[in-house]
Amino acid sequence: MSEHAIGFESDAHPVLAIEDLTVSFDGFKAVDKLNLYVQRNEVRVVIGPNGAGKTTVLDLICGKTRATSGSIKFNNHELTKMSEHAIVRVGVGRKFQTPSIYENLSVFENLEMSFPRGRKVFGALTFKRSPDVVARVEAVAAEIFLEAQLHTQADLLSHGQKQWLEIGMLLMQEPELLMLDEPVAGMSVSEREKTAELLGRISQGRSVVVIEHDMDFVKSIAHKVTVLHQGKILAEGSMEKVQSDPKVIDVYLGH
């Protein structure tokens, strides 16, 4: 267990409260009466076999998929009733498996584009590269290990650096809940270690939910692990606890 995985303190009230969440696709329940609670300053890792419903849960939280029934409350906002854009505005950030960055722009420009009043439709007309924008970009670049690459075109970055850049683009929006889908897939060992360090730091003051298959990485970052199977929670607790659970070994870790 890493030092990050020990520093988690729970609040009385969860930042994210998922209750009785169900989604059916043509009668198949991809998520089935799920209850999940995530605290501030927590790194929660969701693991489980393929088809367990892990990515679907993230899709439901960010509004990409609509719940059949149940509730997703984030800081007392009922997310099941909100649009994807509104969910982002209340402080939810999501990173998908494949980095979606602007490859023809520099690291600086990618981060700048993600500034809340950045180069969006109307924002673009009034956008100025003011000192606060520059300071924020430089601070985030340092946090994601890319301060020396600020003026490098994004397509020249390594795979791991592209993943960090996308995390940085989310950090520019200062989300209170950050969701990452397999963030270390395809990374080198040293990049994985740095990513673990990064997640430990960015969970200070916010909640981070990670889907991951790399058990060594999970062990290094998780405050709590949730194991999903067939849309339901199979086990939950510390990595040591779920690793030694016979049900988890049977349906997931044994394979």
N, C-alpha and C positions, 0 to 999 in steps of 0.2 A: 504494500500500500504506500502510495507516495505521500509527500508532505502535503500536497494539495488535497489529497483525498481525506486527510485528517482534519483540515481546517474548517469544515462545514459546520455552521451553526444554524439550527432551524428556528424559524419564527413560529408564533402560535398560529398565524393564518397563512395558508399556502398562497403563493402568487398565482399558481395555476391549479384549478380544481376541476377535474373531469369526473362527471358522475353519470352512471347508467348510459354511457355513450354507446350507441349502436348505429352501424351503417350496413345496409343490405344492398347487394347488387344482384338483381334478378333472383331474389330469395336466398342468396348465399350471404351469410353474416360475416363480413370481413372483420368487423369489430363488434363484439357482443357484450353489451352491458358492462363496459369498462369503467372502473373507478381508479383514478390516478391523481396524486397530489404532489406538487413540486414546490419547494420552498425557495425563498430568496437566498442567494449565495450558494446554491446547490448545483452540482454537476450530476444530473441523472442520466444514466446510460440505459438504453432499451436494447435488449438482445433477444434473439429467438431465431428459429429456423425460417427459411424462405417461405413466404405466404402466411407468416404469423400475424400480419397486420401492422407491422412497425411503421412503414412509410405511410400507410393509410392514416394512422393516428396523426402524423405530422401534417398530412393533407387536410385533415379535419380541423386541426388547430388553426392553420393559416387560411382556411376558407376555400381551399382549392376543391375540396370535396364537401358536400353538404351532409350533415348527420340525418339519419332516419329518425332518431329520437335521442334524448339525453341532453346534457348540459356541458358546456365548456366555459368556465368562468376564469378570466384573466384580470386580476386587479378589479374584480367586481364588474367587468364588462362581459356580457353574455356574447361570446364570439359566434355562436351558431346563428345569430340573427344579423351578423355584420358582413359587409363585402370584404374582399381580400384587401383592397386599398385602405379601408377603415381599420382593419386588423393591424396592418403595418403602422398606421398612424398612432394607434394606442400603445405601440411599443413591442410588437412581435416581429422578429427577423428570422428568415429561413434561408438556409443554404442547401442547395440540392446536391446530388452526387457528382454531377459534372459541373465544373466551374463555369459560371456565366459571367465572363468579364468582357470588356471591350478590348479585343486583342490588338487593334490598330492604334490604341491610345497608350500614353505612358501610364506608369503606376500613379503618378501625381494626378493625371487627368481622370483616371478611373475613380480614385478616391474623391476627387473634387465633384464628379458627377453625382456621387452618392450623398453629398452634403444635403441636409433636409431642404434648403431653399436653392438647391442646385439647378442644373440646366434642364429642368422639366419645361413643359409647354409655356406657361406664363412666367415661371421662375427664370427661364432662359433669357427672356427679354430684359429682365432687370438684374440678372446675375452679375456681380462684380467679384473679382478675386481679391476680396478684402483681407486685411491682416488676420481676422478671426478664422477665415477659411483656410488660409495658408498654415496657421498655427495648428488647426485641427488636423489637417492632412499630414503635417510633419509628425504630430504626436501619435497618430494612428499608424503611420508608416514605421515608426520606431517600435511600436508595440508588436507589429506583425513581422519584425525582422527584415523590413524592406527599405530602411532609410537610405541605404547606399544605392538602391535601385529606383529612386523616385523618378528619375528622368529616362528610365529604360522602358522601351516599348513592351507592352504586356506579353506579346507573343514570344518574346525572347526569354521569358522566365521559365524556370524548371516547373515541372508538374506541381511539386509541393509549394513553390512560391506562388503559383496561380491560385492554389487553394487558400493560402494565407491572404492573398489580395482580396479574394471574395469575402473572406471573414472580415477583413478590414473595411470593405465596402458596406457591410452590415453594421460594423462598429461606428462608422461615420453617422449613422442614424440614431445612435445611442439607444438601442433596444433594451428593454428590461427582461425580455425572454428571447434567447438565441437558440435556434434549432438547427442542428447539423446532421446531415445524412452521410454516413461513412466518410468522415473528413480525412482519414489517413490512407484511404485506398490508393495504392500505387506509389506511396511515399517511401523514401529511403529510411533506414533506421534512424539516422541523425535527424531527419525532418520529422519523424514521428515523435522523437524525444522533445524537440522544440515545440511541436504542436501540443503535447501534453503540458508543457510549461505554460504555453499561451492560454490554454483553456483554464488552467489553474488560476491564472491572473485575471482573465476576463469574467470569471464567475464571481469576482468580488463586487457585490452590489447589484448583481443580476442573476437570473436563473439560466442554466444551459442544459438543453436536452440533446443527447447525442445518440444516434443509431450507429452501432459498430459491430463488426464481426471479429476484429482482432482482439483476442482475449488478454494478451499482454498489455495492449494499449488501454483496454477497459480497466484493468487492474490499476494502472498508473493514474487514471483520472477520476474514477467513479466515486462519488460519495455514497450513492445508492444505485443498485441495479434492479431493473424490472425485466422479468423474462415473460415474453408474450408467446402464446401458442394458440392457434386457431381463434385469434381475436380476443382472447381472454388472458388475464394475468395467471401465469403458472406458478411464479414464485417472485418474491421481492425481498430485498435486504442488501447486506454487504456482499461484495464479490465472493468472499470466503463462504458465506452462508449459501448463496445460490449455486456456487460451484460444487458444493457437497450435497446438494438436494438430489435424492434419487430420481425424482420426476424430471428434473432439468437434465441430468446425465442421460436419462433414457431418451427424451425427445430431441435433445439438442447437442449437448457437449459430447455425448457418446459417439456421435457420427463424425 
